[in-house]
Amino acid sequence: MAMPVEGGTLSEIHQSARKLLLKARDGVEKLERLESSTSTGGFDSPELSFAVKKDISQIQSLCVDMDRLWRSVAAKSQRDLWKRKVEQIAEEADSLKGSLDKYLVRNQRRMNEARERTELLGRANGESAHVLRIFDEEAQAMQSVRNSSRMLQESFATGTAILTKYAEQRDRLKHAQRKALDVLNTVGLSNTVLRLIERRNRVDQRIKYVGMFLTIVILYFFWRWTS
């Protein structure tokens, strides 16, 4: 039983997928023949490989449609038959895709090897060597800038964390001071003890601000050193 679908029935979609499968298989075989050609040493055909890849993608899309349609077939025997047909198309499409992917990887490797040979031959020329040296120097400079930027970001994050800790300690000291004053007022200690505590708090605050200042100075000089 052929199930209707936009653009054709299940049988028509299956027939279209089979035609595309034959076309894609022929394209992969042509690419492999080009690769094994001894007269040219193997070369790529971008238009053909793109067309084969497009055909395989279309086959996989048709398989998705057929997979949805065969499930709606009423008769179990027909449903099982269509299931096998669709699975066969999908498996062949996956096999062709694997062959195409392997071919593209091999072709990319050949292109890289050819480029490396060209670069090696180009280094024999003084002008080419000079250009390559400039590229290398620029690449090293960019890497140095990236390293310096990363170190500066790490230092900035460390400084920020230190300042945050100082702020948290200041809040805790203030809270502790309020509690201490409440306790001292409760037990009725003398004003002399209170003044000693306030003097100690001022000393702690000076130590805190000196620490924050030194941290900022260290970060500034580190930033100047890495720039």
Secondary structure as the mmCIF struct_conf table of DSSP 4:
data_model
#
loop_
_struct_conf.conf_type_id
_struct_conf.id
_struct_conf.beg_label_comp_id
_struct_conf.beg_label_asym_id
_struct_conf.beg_label_seq_id
_struct_conf.end_label_comp_id
_struct_conf.end_label_asym_id
_struct_conf.end_label_seq_id
HELX_LH_PP_P HELX_LH_PP_P1 ALA A 2 MET A 3
STRN STRN1 PRO A 4 VAL A 5
TURN_TY1_P TURN_TY1_P1 GLU A 6 GLY A 7
STRN STRN2 GLY A 8 THR A 9
HELX_RH_AL_P HELX_RH_AL_P1 LEU A 10 GLU A 35
TURN_TY1_P TURN_TY1_P2 SER A 36 SER A 36
TURN_TY1_P TURN_TY1_P3 THR A 38 GLY A 41
HELX_RH_AL_P HELX_RH_AL_P2 PRO A 46 TRP A 70
TURN_TY1_P TURN_TY1_P4 ARG A 71 SER A 72
BEND BEND1 ALA A 74 ALA A 75
HELX_RH_AL_P HELX_RH_AL_P3 LYS A 76 GLY A 122
TURN_TY1_P TURN_TY1_P5 ARG A 123 ALA A 124
BEND BEND2 ASN A 125 ASN A 125
HELX_RH_AL_P HELX_RH_AL_P4 GLY A 126 VAL A 187
TURN_TY1_P TURN_TY1_P6 GLY A 188 GLY A 188
HELX_RH_AL_P HELX_RH_AL_P5 ASN A 191 THR A 226
#
